[in-house]
């Protein structure tokens, strides 16, 4: 697994830098958790590795936007 040595905090940071409108809802639908739980987890208020990993996978292959 390529992401084995990436910390949870780093995954959350990557997600928050690359997230787009509707990404929290996509993660909520994929994981089966409420969008509130996903949002709280990605703000660091809750601890759920499954949500963090799903969010990280969603945005990890996105290219950075260039101006």
Residue pairs with C-beta under 8 A, 6 or more apart in sequence:
3 11
3 53
3 56
3 60
6 56
8 47
8 49
8 52
9 44
11 52
11 53
11 55
11 56
12 42
12 44
12 52
12 55
14 56
14 59
14 60
15 23
15 42
15 52
15 55
15 56
15 58
15 59
16 42
18 59
18 62
18 64
19 55
19 59
23 55
23 58
23 59
24 35
24 38
24 39
24 42
25 35
26 58
27 38
27 42
27 51
27 54
27 55
27 58
28 34
28 35
28 37
28 38
30 54
30 58
31 38
31 50
31 51
31 54
33 41
33 48
33 51
37 46
37 48
37 51
38 51
38 55
40 46
41 47
41 48
41 51
41 52
42 51
42 52
42 55
